[in-house]
Amino acid sequence: MSGHGPKIPMTSHASGPLSGEAHVPGDKSISHRSLILGALSVGETRVTGLLEGQDVLDTAKAMQAFGAQVERTEAGEWIIQGVGVGGFAEPDQVIDCGNSGTGVRLIMGAMATSPVTATFTGDASLNKRPMARVTDPLALFGAQAMGRSGGRLPMTIQGAADPMPVRYVVPVPSAQVKSAVLLAALNAPGQTVVIEKEATRDHTERMLAGFGAEITTEVTEEGRVITLTGQPELTGQTIVVPRDPSSAAFPVCAALIVPGSDVLVPNIGLNPTRAGLFETLRDMGADLTYENPREEGGEPVADLRARYSPNMKGISVPPERAASMIDEYPILSVVAACATGVTEMTGVKELRVKESDRIDAMARGLRACGVQVKDGPDWWSVEGMGAGNVPGGATCETFLDHRIAMSFLCLGMASKAPVTVDDGTAIATSFPIFGPLMTQLGAKIDTAG
Ligand code: S3P
């Protein structure tokens, strides 16, 4: 939803040990894809563990607007009656994707090869984000886009009535762009080839195969070459959404920096295209273990155990790891502030075009909390102050970005003075139970009003 209520500030205070189990919500990326592929299938798709964050709820509404039946049966349990590949109806209202770049970009892809026209909008954050990265490849299929200057929302897409398959090299490391092209390719005849130079999260490829599409991935010198045969009949599936490693990052990192903590975060997907943060934390010397490692639904899963780690050291994060932890740099920078030595993060230009400019948002707030940060167009570095030494005591602006809000609230739990965020409302987009879950572990968080 693009309408915003009033800002609601939140404050976190130095907290006692965090302990217990943190049951984080379902994976946001997989939740969006379950709804969209369910809508593009024939028959019924049943989803359990769906993230009921605002981003995903907006995608559910959009799928209804394109003609699918989407129904919530109980908490986290949803049933979708799909319309089949090429079966999208023309929505009679503007599609409002709220705060969600994933939602809008994937849905634009899914409708771009059907003879329907749809207008998309979002909130103040989404309406600033670049869409040409998606509409450029969609134009190759024959879709036409008309938006605001700079390729921004609101934007109308006229789907191609007679789509052609494409061969596309994704110019930025983006799973959203790759996925938009693959979803568009579903209704184009023949084979579409998408090439990515750097591996990004592969949930779309895995799920397309699960729904019955013919899709292959070959690792070549050019990169990952993904070939999809168009116009398959996708069949409704049963999907169990794993818990989100990007949400798990918050209780894990908070436990590492709050004295005396010992937190178990069960059932976290450790797909290698998503698990970069946990490897990085271990490289820094974090006491983070993977317990009970197993496979579920073709994905590696483990229970994460994080214990207070006062001796972590800054490192240079390998740039080739960036895509596998792209959403986790804000919370990593908080851990880096509580470690000793400098943490360097390079090859992270994409952070500048997320829900906010995440390098800028974190650098401003960390500096206000007494931490030294340097930054350039595609890099930044944080000077660690050592466990327990971050002054805090500031109000940090969150720019409608859920991960910025949660990161600063975690920082306040380990700082000398409380840390306030100007607005915690965006947290509901991905992790609606963040406040109560962290409080139950022992965090001291106040919400204004
Ligand atoms: C996502 C891909 C990433 C990530 C976003 C979710 C996805 O964006 O930041 O939160 O589900 O495909 P980019 O593809 O723009 O890197």
Boltz pocket constraint, residues with backbone or C-beta under 6 A from the ligand:
constraints:
  - pocket:
      binder: B
      contacts: [[A, 28], [A, 29], [A, 30], [A, 102], [A, 173], [A, 174], [A, 175], [A, 176], [A, 177], [A, 179], [A, 201], [A, 326], [A, 327], [A, 350], [A, 354]]
      max_distance: 6.0
